Amino acid sequence: MKHWTDGFDDDDADEPLVRPYTITGGRTTSERDDLTLITLVTAISEVSSEAGRGMRRMQPEHRAVLALCERPLAVAEVAAALNLPVSVTKILIGDLVEAGQVRARPPLAFAKAGGMPDMAILEAVRDGLRKL
């Protein structure tokens, strides 16, 4: 997938076009504490016309998150795809959750049993790691 800054002339290819604090409006942490690296984020397809008007005021990074999350993706996957720090990505996702543009939920394994993963899943992961 193309990085959202592809196509822009950049004199210093190692530096991002926009600094992260600019993308987040100076915010350094997400107001949401429920966004972890494995939280699944999905764009809401039934967006109201009022929310659609708000899309025009969104930054390109917000739109990129929406495009990526047409299918469920983990916060870490979104950050990697955008080539942004996870902390910045969490802020962007939090903005979209507040705007009613995306849903954020824990993975299904964690949604069961009051937020704790199934022991069989943990044992399978452990066994798989041992085989490596």
Sequence and secondary structure as in RCSB ss.txt:
>XXXX:A:sequence
MKHWTDGFDDDDADEPLVRPYTITGGRTTSERDDLTLITLVTAISEVSSEAGRGMRRMQPEHRAVLALCERPLAV
AEVAAALNLPVSVTKILIGDLVEAGQVRARPPLAFAKAGGMPDMAILEAVRDGLRKL
>XXXX:A:secstr
   TTTTS  S TTS SS HHHHTTT  S S SS  TT EEEE S   HHHHHHHTTS HHHHHHHHHTTS EEH
HHHHHHHT  HHHHHHHHHHHHHTTSEEEE  HHHHSGGG   HHHHHHHHHHHHH 
